[in-house]
Amino acid sequence: MSTDKFCKIDKTGFPKFTLFDTARYKILPGNPRFVTGDYYLWAYKAAYLTYHRDLIIRIAQEEKIPVLLLAGVAVSEVGGAPDRLKSMGVLQFRQIIIDLMRGDNSASNATSVGLIAMQIKVAAETIGLDPKTLNMSQQNRLAACLLSDSFNIRVVAQHLRKLVLFDNPKIKDTTQLSDQQIILAGSRYNRGIERNRSDFINSISVPKGDPRREYSSYGRRIIEKKETINRIIRG
């Protein structure tokens, strides 16, 4: 099955995180004046959110999830590593070397692609494809789709709604979530659906220093940044 009908490749969009950006973030010491180190990474994240503010709001409303959840995952994921390297290097290595050794496409399907990183397998399932049936050409096309900002944000929002419903199957309004529900959905985005819901819930309240607290760290960071994210979204 071709993925052509699922996206139109956006060859411009927001500037991808490059090797130069990675060096400025990881190698140079943090300096607010020269915007290096962690200051540079946060500047990139804030710029991404500002650039896509209207798109994130619109897609979150259309997919019926809180804007904070979609924006929070975006802020957590964008930046930090060269985006095109994953789709034009890592993916091909896994396809040609690891997949051939294993006799299936599980390794390449686990490649995360897009500014808001998402595994090819998860993206395929979200848009109704069976990831096990994807050939190399289809994987490459889907990876290219994930580098398109509008497709990337849309499929992430759709996946997040599925994660909300996974833990709250009887919920009537997925646009209005408690902090706990946002933490849970955000943590699921990072860790998947394999772990029990109770593990995440218990993780939120365990004392600092307890290794179980790591289960919910991804989602908790969204709530910790709530005020800043909302301020950027409001413009």
Backbone as CSV, one residue per row, in Angstrom:
resi,resn,N_x,N_y,N_z,CA_x,CA_y,CA_z,C_x,C_y,C_z
1,MET,0.850,-1.195,0.000,0.000,0.000,0.000,0.883,1.242,0.000
2,SER,0.595,2.182,-0.866,1.365,3.414,-0.928,0.927,4.360,0.184
3,THR,1.877,5.146,0.706,1.542,6.151,1.714,1.312,7.515,1.085
4,ASP,1.323,7.590,-0.274,1.192,8.877,-0.949,-0.058,9.632,-0.523
5,LYS,-1.154,8.914,-0.315,-2.418,9.581,-0.009,-2.455,10.147,1.407
6,PHE,-1.487,9.816,2.230,-1.529,10.247,3.618,-0.839,11.578,3.874
7,CYS,0.033,12.033,2.974,0.677,13.321,3.197,1.236,13.881,1.906
8,LYS,1.344,15.188,1.885,2.086,15.880,0.835,3.376,16.371,1.474
9,ILE,4.503,15.971,0.902,5.783,16.276,1.514,6.033,17.772,1.578
10,ASP,6.272,18.257,2.766,6.604,19.662,2.988,8.122,19.776,3.020
11,LYS,8.697,20.306,1.967,10.157,20.348,1.861,10.770,21.536,2.591
12,THR,9.925,22.425,3.088,10.461,23.568,3.824,10.088,23.432,5.292
13,GLY,9.001,24.074,5.702,8.566,23.949,7.086,9.569,24.549,8.060
14,PHE,9.465,24.160,9.314,10.352,24.680,10.343,11.740,24.064,10.164
15,PRO,12.806,24.842,10.341,14.169,24.313,10.146,14.428,23.083,11.013
16,LYS,14.928,22.040,10.397,15.246,20.812,11.122,16.477,21.023,12.009
17,PHE,16.583,20.226,13.055,17.736,20.271,13.955,18.894,19.577,13.245
18,THR,19.991,20.288,13.028,21.102,19.792,12.226,22.288,19.378,13.102
19,LEU,23.335,18.884,12.456,24.572,18.565,13.171,25.161,19.819,13.812
20,PHE,25.066,20.945,13.122,25.545,22.210,13.686,24.765,22.566,14.948
21,ASP,23.437,22.408,14.885,22.604,22.685,16.061,22.972,21.766,17.220
22,THR,23.208,20.496,16.902,23.566,19.521,17.931,24.876,19.904,18.607
23,ALA,25.851,20.347,17.805,27.143,20.764,18.366,26.971,21.990,19.252
24,ARG,26.167,22.934,18.803,25.946,24.149,19.589,25.262,23.851,20.916
25,TYR,24.433,22.821,20.911,23.717,22.419,22.125,24.559,21.533,23.030
26,LYS,25.210,20.511,22.457,25.872,19.500,23.285,27.345,19.781,23.584
27,ILE,28.027,20.492,22.696,29.466,20.679,22.870,29.796,22.011,23.541
28,LEU,29.152,23.073,23.111,29.440,24.384,23.688,28.806,24.513,25.074
29,PRO,29.507,25.157,26.004,28.945,25.328,27.352,27.731,26.252,27.329
30,GLY,26.850,26.036,28.279,25.641,26.843,28.338,25.941,28.298,28.635
31,ASN,25.451,29.183,27.776,25.687,30.618,27.939,24.458,31.369,27.415
32,PRO,23.731,32.068,28.295,22.517,32.756,27.848,22.795,33.899,26.881
33,ARG,23.955,34.524,26.997,24.288,35.637,26.106,24.499,35.162,24.673
34,PHE,25.243,34.061,24.539,25.546,33.532,23.210,24.570,32.430,22.781
35,VAL,23.610,32.133,23.640,22.572,31.127,23.376,23.217,29.804,22.947
36,THR,23.936,29.206,23.858,24.574,27.914,23.621,24.183,26.938,24.721
37,GLY,24.496,25.649,24.526,24.159,24.635,25.510,22.654,24.491,25.652
38,ASP,22.186,24.285,26.874,20.764,24.100,27.127,19.943,25.326,26.733
39,TYR,20.556,26.505,26.786,19.841,27.713,26.383,19.466,27.657,24.903
40,TYR,20.361,27.094,24.102,20.083,26.985,22.671,18.962,25.975,22.414
41,LEU,19.020,24.845,23.128,17.985,23.831,22.938,16.615,24.385,23.295
42,TRP,16.511,25.104,24.405,15.212,25.655,24.795,14.767,26.733,23.811
43,ALA,15.701,27.533,23.302,15.352,28.555,22.313,14.759,27.904,21.068
44,TYR,15.330,26.780,20.663,14.813,26.056,19.501,13.404,25.538,19.783
45,LYS,13.216,24.935,20.949,11.910,24.398,21.308,10.855,25.505,21.354
46,ALA,11.203,26.633,21.973,10.258,27.747,22.075,9.932,28.318,20.700
47,ALA,10.941,28.386,19.829,10.726,28.897,18.469,9.801,27.962,17.691
48,TYR,10.002,26.656,17.859,9.129,25.678,17.182,7.686,25.863,17.620
49,LEU,7.484,25.985,18.914,6.127,26.121,19.444,5.489,27.426,18.982
50,THR,6.259,28.492,18.944,5.751,29.783,18.482,5.380,29.714,16.996
51,TYR,6.245,29.117,16.196,6.045,29.000,14.751,4.788,28.199,14.429
52,HIS,4.537,27.138,15.213,3.418,26.233,14.928,2.220,26.461,15.844
53,ARG,2.192,27.594,16.535,1.142,27.844,17.524,-0.259,27.606,16.955
54,ASP,-0.586,28.263,15.860,-1.930,28.157,15.294,-2.226,26.745,14.809
55,LEU,-1.228,26.084,14.207,-1.415,24.726,13.702,-1.652,23.749,14.849
56,ILE,-0.900,23.887,15.922,-1.050,23.007,17.082,-2.431,23.190,17.715
57,ILE,-2.863,24.438,17.850,-4.185,24.706,18.425,-5.276,24.090,17.553
58,ARG,-5.191,24.317,16.243,-6.225,23.818,15.335,-6.282,22.289,15.318
59,ILE,-5.125,21.651,15.224,-5.106,20.183,15.165,-5.554,19.579,16.485
60,ALA,-5.142,20.163,17.600,-5.576,19.659,18.904,-7.094,19.736,19.024
61,GLN,-7.679,20.820,18.555,-9.134,20.964,18.606,-9.822,19.962,17.685
62,GLU,-9.275,19.769,16.487,-9.881,18.840,15.533,-9.776,17.393,16.001
63,GLU,-8.667,17.050,16.648,-8.472,15.681,17.129,-8.981,15.480,18.550
64,LYS,-9.525,16.552,19.126,-10.205,16.488,20.424,-9.278,16.061,21.562
65,ILE,-8.145,16.738,21.669,-7.244,16.556,22.804,-6.854,17.938,23.333
66,PRO,-6.396,18.039,24.585,-5.985,19.338,25.105,-4.797,19.903,24.326
67,VAL,-4.826,21.193,24.078,-3.703,21.851,23.406,-2.428,21.655,24.223
68,LEU,-2.551,21.722,25.545,-1.387,21.556,26.413,-0.709,20.212,26.196
69,LEU,-1.493,19.150,26.019,-0.916,17.816,25.829,-0.123,17.754,24.534
70,LEU,-0.693,18.229,23.439,0.003,18.199,22.153,1.223,19.114,22.167
71,ALA,1.057,20.315,22.695,2.174,21.255,22.766,3.262,20.745,23.706
72,GLY,2.853,20.106,24.795,3.824,19.589,25.758,4.671,18.477,25.183
73,VAL,4.054,17.576,24.438,4.809,16.509,23.784,5.736,17.098,22.723
74,ALA,5.251,18.097,21.991,6.085,18.745,20.988,7.330,19.361,21.620
75,VAL,7.138,20.087,22.702,8.268,20.726,23.380,9.253,19.686,23.895
76,SER,8.741,18.568,24.374,9.615,17.517,24.900,10.442,16.862,23.802
77,GLU,9.867,16.724,22.608,10.493,15.925,21.563,11.409,16.706,20.622
78,VAL,11.035,17.921,20.245,11.788,18.606,19.190,13.183,19.005,19.672
79,GLY,14.138,18.906,18.743,15.506,19.311,19.040,16.300,18.246,19.781
80,GLY,17.613,18.441,19.792,18.484,17.548,20.551,19.323,16.619,19.709
81,ALA,18.804,16.187,18.545,19.528,15.272,17.663,19.183,15.605,16.216
82,PRO,20.105,15.378,15.288,19.844,15.696,13.875,18.649,14.916,13.338
83,ASP,17.634,15.622,12.879,16.390,14.970,12.466,16.549,14.138,11.199
84,ARG,17.239,14.657,10.210,17.341,13.941,8.934,18.245,12.724,9.029
85,LEU,19.151,12.700,10.004,20.038,11.547,10.153,19.253,10.280,10.445
86,LYS,18.150,10.426,11.205,17.356,9.253,11.578,16.641,8.651,10.377
87,SER,16.183,9.508,9.461,15.450,9.007,8.288,16.360,8.768,7.089
88,MET,17.580,9.303,7.132,18.506,9.153,6.015,19.830,8.576,6.490
89,GLY,19.770,7.590,7.325,20.980,6.969,7.853,20.639,5.814,8.766
90,VAL,20.042,6.141,9.895,19.669,5.121,10.867,18.643,4.156,10.269
91,LEU,17.626,4.702,9.615,16.578,3.859,9.038,17.156,2.906,7.995
92,GLN,17.991,3.425,7.101,18.549,2.587,6.041,19.486,1.523,6.590
93,PHE,20.252,1.865,7.611,21.132,0.866,8.230,20.310,-0.280,8.806
94,ARG,19.237,0.055,9.485,18.399,-0.994,10.077,17.698,-1.818,9.000
95,GLN,17.286,-1.159,7.915,16.621,-1.887,6.833,17.567,-2.879,6.166
96,ILE,18.749,-2.416,5.831,19.670,-3.202,5.016,20.455,-4.230,5.829
97,ILE,20.794,-3.875,7.060,21.634,-4.759,7.877,20.807,-5.595,8.859
98,ILE,20.129,-4.918,9.786,19.466,-5.634,10.884,18.248,-6.412,10.399
99,ASP,17.409,-5.778,9.574,16.192,-6.457,9.101,16.528,-7.715,8.302
100,LEU,17.543,-7.625,7.453,17.915,-8.781,6.642,18.432,-9.925,7.516
101,MET,19.124,-9.583,8.597,19.627,-10.609,9.515,18.485,-11.269,10.272
102,ARG,17.491,-10.474,10.656,16.376,-11.001,11.441,15.289,-11.625,10.572
103,GLY,15.196,-11.177,9.344,14.160,-11.692,8.459,12.822,-11.020,8.610
104,ASP,12.783,-9.845,9.259,11.547,-9.066,9.352,11.912,-7.584,9.406
105,ASN,10.902,-6.722,9.517,11.168,-5.280,9.509,10.988,-4.632,10.877
106,SER,11.099,-5.419,11.934,10.840,-4.894,13.278,11.856,-3.833,13.696
107,ALA,13.115,-4.001,13.314,14.137,-3.030,13.708,13.919,-1.691,13.023
108,SER,13.685,-1.730,11.714,13.469,-0.475,10.991,12.171,0.197,11.413
109,ASN,11.154,-0.586,11.727,9.886,-0.012,12.176,10.021,0.693,13.522
110,ALA,11.050,0.336,14.288,11.268,0.960,15.595,12.030,2.270,15.482
111,THR,12.427,2.677,14.270,13.139,3.932,14.072,12.206,5.108,14.322
112,SER,12.641,6.040,15.152,11.844,7.233,15.436,12.237,8.349,14.479
113,VAL,11.241,8.973,13.861,11.472,9.988,12.843,10.553,11.182,13.107
114,GLY,10.971,12.361,12.660,10.153,13.562,12.784,10.650,14.476,13.879
115,LEU,10.366,15.782,13.737,10.754,16.707,14.797,10.100,16.299,16.110
116,ILE,8.809,15.947,16.054,8.164,15.305,17.203,8.345,13.811,16.956
117,ALA,9.359,13.236,17.560,9.786,11.880,17.218,8.677,10.855,17.422
118,MET,8.521,10.001,16.412,7.531,8.926,16.462,8.068,7.728,15.700
119,GLN,7.920,6.538,16.272,8.358,5.333,15.590,7.523,5.106,14.330
120,ILE,8.172,4.608,13.291,7.468,4.304,12.048,6.328,3.330,12.314
121,LYS,6.565,2.353,13.185,5.523,1.387,13.523,4.293,2.078,14.097
122,VAL,4.501,2.988,15.028,3.386,3.680,15.681,2.661,4.575,14.683
123,ALA,3.419,5.272,13.838,2.806,6.133,12.827,1.945,5.313,11.876
124,ALA,2.464,4.165,11.452,1.717,3.300,10.537,0.417,2.832,11.176
125,GLU,0.489,2.355,12.409,-0.714,1.885,13.103,-1.723,3.018,13.282
126,THR,-1.226,4.214,13.547,-2.112,5.355,13.782,-2.912,5.717,12.549
127,ILE,-2.300,5.593,11.364,-3.007,5.963,10.136,-3.643,4.754,9.451
128,GLY,-3.652,3.603,10.132,-4.394,2.450,9.630,-3.614,1.495,8.755
129,LEU,-2.283,1.528,8.837,-1.460,0.584,8.085,-0.954,-0.523,9.004
130,ASP,-0.736,-1.698,8.450,-0.115,-2.788,9.189,1.393,-2.653,9.031
131,PRO,2.115,-2.278,10.093,3.562,-2.040,9.962,4.340,-3.261,9.486
132,LYS,3.849,-4.459,9.775,4.566,-5.670,9.379,4.594,-5.844,7.858
133,THR,3.654,-5.221,7.165,3.574,-5.386,5.709,4.330,-4.295,4.951
134,LEU,4.880,-3.303,5.636,5.561,-2.204,4.964,6.867,-2.684,4.332
135,ASN,7.068,-2.350,3.068,8.358,-2.633,2.446,9.269,-1.419,2.642
136,MET,10.504,-1.505,2.160,11.465,-0.428,2.382,11.004,0.881,1.776
137,SER,10.448,0.823,0.582,9.990,2.036,-0.081,8.875,2.718,0.704
138,GLN,7.952,1.939,1.225,6.840,2.495,2.006,7.326,3.067,3.330
139,GLN,8.285,2.391,3.967,8.868,2.930,5.198,9.545,4.270,4.932
140,ASN,10.284,4.351,3.831,10.979,5.591,3.494,9.986,6.719,3.228
141,ARG,8.886,6.370,2.560,7.870,7.371,2.285,7.220,7.855,3.574
142,LEU,6.923,6.929,4.480,6.318,7.308,5.748,7.288,8.145,6.581
143,ALA,8.575,7.805,6.518,9.585,8.599,7.220,9.617,10.023,6.671
144,ALA,9.514,10.151,5.331,9.477,11.475,4.711,8.236,12.242,5.155
145,CYS,7.109,11.541,5.291,5.879,12.165,5.779,6.071,12.706,7.191
146,LEU,6.752,11.953,8.031,6.960,12.364,9.418,7.866,13.581,9.528
147,LEU,8.654,13.858,8.484,9.477,15.067,8.467,8.683,16.282,7.993
148,SER,7.455,16.049,7.530,6.560,17.142,7.151,5.815,17.600,8.400
149,ASP,5.963,18.866,8.752,5.442,19.354,10.032,3.955,19.096,10.223
150,SER,3.143,19.399,9.212,1.698,19.261,9.373,1.291,17.805,9.572
151,PHE,1.890,16.892,8.805,1.598,15.466,8.976,2.090,14.993,10.334
152,ASN,3.284,15.392,10.702,3.884,14.991,11.969,2.994,15.384,13.148
153,ILE,2.568,16.626,13.178,1.742,17.107,14.281,0.390,16.401,14.293
154,ARG,-0.177,16.191,13.094,-1.486,15.539,12.993,-1.444,14.106,13.524
155,VAL,-0.474,13.323,13.083,-0.435,11.916,13.470,-0.068,11.774,14.946
156,VAL,0.736,12.696,15.482,1.036,12.689,16.916,-0.240,12.957,17.709
157,ALA,-1.028,13.915,17.266,-2.292,14.230,17.952,-3.242,13.043,17.927
158,GLN,-3.334,12.366,16.793,-4.209,11.196,16.681,-3.737,10.080,17.612
159,HIS,-2.432,9.898,17.686,-1.880,8.869,18.566,-2.141,9.219,20.035
160,LEU,-1.986,10.479,20.383,-2.223,10.901,21.764,-3.673,10.662,22.170
161,ARG,-4.599,10.910,21.258,-6.015,10.656,21.585,-6.236,9.166,21.849
162,LYS,-5.595,8.306,21.074,-5.717,6.872,21.306,-5.140,6.487,22.670
163,LEU,-4.069,7.157,23.066,-3.472,6.867,24.371,-4.388,7.322,25.505
164,VAL,-5.047,8.462,25.317,-6.011,8.930,26.323,-7.133,7.916,26.478
165,LEU,-7.661,7.441,25.357,-8.762,6.479,25.387,-8.314,5.118,25.907
166,PHE,-7.047,4.785,25.725,-6.532,3.510,26.212,-6.675,3.403,27.728
167,ASP,-6.380,4.495,28.427,-6.464,4.480,29.889,-7.800,4.985,30.417
168,ASN,-8.574,5.630,29.550,-9.866,6.177,29.972,-10.936,5.812,28.931
169,PRO,-11.231,4.534,28.784,-12.140,4.094,27.705,-13.556,4.644,27.819
170,LYS,-13.970,5.059,29.005,-15.334,5.551,29.190,-15.416,7.075,29.222
171,ILE,-14.310,7.740,28.963,-14.294,9.200,29.022,-15.190,9.774,27.927
172,LYS,-15.943,10.816,28.253,-16.870,11.416,27.299,-16.260,12.616,26.578
173,ASP,-15.370,13.322,27.244,-14.767,14.512,26.645,-13.250,14.428,26.781
174,THR,-12.577,14.096,25.681,-11.114,13.950,25.718,-10.393,15.289,25.600
175,THR,-11.152,16.383,25.490,-10.502,17.701,25.419,-10.249,18.275,26.801
176,GLN,-10.955,17.740,27.804,-10.824,18.237,29.165,-10.218,17.141,30.034
177,LEU,-8.923,17.254,30.295,-8.225,16.233,31.077,-7.630,16.836,32.342
178,SER,-7.570,16.018,33.375,-6.900,16.440,34.606,-5.387,16.396,34.396
179,ASP,-4.655,16.987,35.331,-3.189,16.939,35.257,-2.713,15.492,35.243
180,GLN,-3.360,14.658,36.064,-2.964,13.248,36.131,-3.167,12.559,34.787
181,GLN,-4.274,12.833,34.124,-4.545,12.214,32.830,-3.557,12.691,31.767
182,ILE,-3.162,13.960,31.832,-2.160,14.477,30.894,-0.809,13.834,31.167
183,ILE,-0.449,13.694,32.431,0.809,13.033,32.789,0.823,11.605,32.259
184,LEU,-0.288,10.916,32.423,-0.382,9.524,31.994,-0.259,9.406,30.472
185,ALA,-0.986,10.238,29.725,-0.927,10.182,28.258,0.464,10.558,27.761
186,GLY,1.065,11.584,28.361,2.406,11.982,27.961,3.425,10.894,28.235
187,SER,3.313,10.263,29.386,4.231,9.184,29.742,4.042,7.981,28.827
188,ARG,2.808,7.701,28.460,2.536,6.608,27.510,3.190,6.909,26.150
189,TYR,3.164,8.175,25.744,3.776,8.533,24.464,5.259,8.166,24.467
190,ASN,5.883,8.352,25.592,7.311,8.072,25.725,7.604,6.595,25.971
191,ARG,6.727,5.902,26.707,7.031,4.544,27.155,6.119,3.461,26.579
192,GLY,5.075,3.854,25.872,4.207,2.850,25.265,3.092,2.385,26.190
193,ILE,2.369,1.380,25.748,1.172,0.923,26.472,1.398,-0.388,27.232
194,GLU,2.628,-0.874,27.235,2.877,-2.181,27.853,2.763,-2.141,29.373
195,ARG,3.245,-1.065,29.987,3.249,-1.001,31.447,1.850,-0.737,31.988
196,ASN,1.546,-1.291,33.161,0.235,-1.125,33.777,-0.031,0.334,34.150
197,ARG,-1.290,0.709,34.042,-1.695,2.070,34.401,-1.319,2.390,35.840
198,SER,-1.483,1.433,36.719,-1.201,1.663,38.135,0.257,2.013,38.381
199,ASP,1.159,1.489,37.559,2.581,1.812,37.718,2.827,3.300,37.496
200,PHE,2.155,3.869,36.485,2.308,5.297,36.218,1.662,6.131,37.322
201,ILE,0.473,5.727,37.742,-0.239,6.476,38.776,0.560,6.484,40.080
202,ASN,1.069,5.325,40.469,1.869,5.246,41.692,3.158,6.046,41.553
203,SER,3.707,6.077,40.340,4.957,6.790,40.100,4.841,8.281,40.390
204,ILE,3.655,8.828,40.171,3.463,10.268,40.362,3.663,10.675,41.814
205,SER,3.286,9.805,42.747,3.288,10.171,44.160,4.459,9.620,44.967
206,VAL,5.276,8.750,44.379,6.398,8.216,45.154,7.417,9.318,45.415
207,PRO,8.201,9.199,46.492,9.159,10.253,46.853,10.249,10.432,45.800
208,LYS,10.796,11.629,45.743,11.920,11.895,44.844,13.085,10.974,45.205
209,GLY,13.755,10.473,44.194,14.852,9.540,44.420,14.442,8.096,44.218
210,ASP,13.135,7.827,44.305,12.630,6.476,44.052,12.692,6.213,42.549
211,PRO,13.334,5.119,42.112,13.459,4.848,40.670,12.127,4.723,39.950
212,ARG,11.062,4.370,40.669,9.744,4.255,40.042,9.219,5.601,39.564
213,ARG,9.749,6.670,40.112,9.312,8.013,39.739,9.631,8.314,38.270
214,GLU,10.603,7.599,37.716,11.008,7.814,36.333,9.892,7.438,35.348
215,TYR,9.020,6.506,35.744,7.953,6.077,34.843,7.109,7.248,34.349
216,SER,6.876,8.223,35.238,5.981,9.331,34.902,6.734,10.642,34.649
217,SER,8.060,10.594,34.564,8.847,11.824,34.462,8.516,12.616,33.198
218,TYR,8.306,11.922,32.092,8.015,12.589,30.822,6.716,13.389,30.920
219,GLY,5.684,12.760,31.433,4.400,13.448,31.576,4.437,14.549,32.612
220,ARG,5.163,14.322,33.701,5.239,15.346,34.748,5.920,16.612,34.243
221,ARG,6.884,16.472,33.341,7.567,17.654,32.806,6.607,18.541,32.016
222,ILE,5.595,17.932,31.403,4.596,18.740,30.688,3.848,19.632,31.667
223,ILE,3.446,19.051,32.792,2.715,19.825,33.796,3.635,20.862,34.445
224,GLU,4.886,20.495,34.669,5.843,21.442,35.256,6.057,22.652,34.360
225,LYS,5.938,22.454,33.053,6.129,23.551,32.085,4.796,24.154,31.635
226,LYS,3.711,23.778,32.300,2.379,24.196,31.862,2.282,25.710,31.674
227,GLU,2.705,26.479,32.668,2.562,27.928,32.596,3.337,28.502,31.410
228,THR,4.569,28.031,31.212,5.384,28.538,30.120,4.800,28.141,28.764
229,ILE,4.372,26.879,28.634,3.782,26.415,27.378,2.513,27.205,27.061
230,ASN,1.650,27.397,28.038,0.413,28.132,27.815,0.687,29.582,27.440
231,ARG,1.730,30.154,28.030,2.072,31.544,27.709,2.516,31.665,26.250
232,ILE,3.296,30.705,25.784,3.735,30.715,24.386,2.536,30.496,23.465
233,ILE,1.667,29.550,23.812,0.495,29.253,22.990,-0.436,30.467,22.903
234,ARG,-0.553,31.202,24.003,-1.419,32.397,23.985,-0.797,33.526,23.184
235,GLY,0.518,33.441,22.963,1.202,34.478,22.195,1.473,35.723,23.000
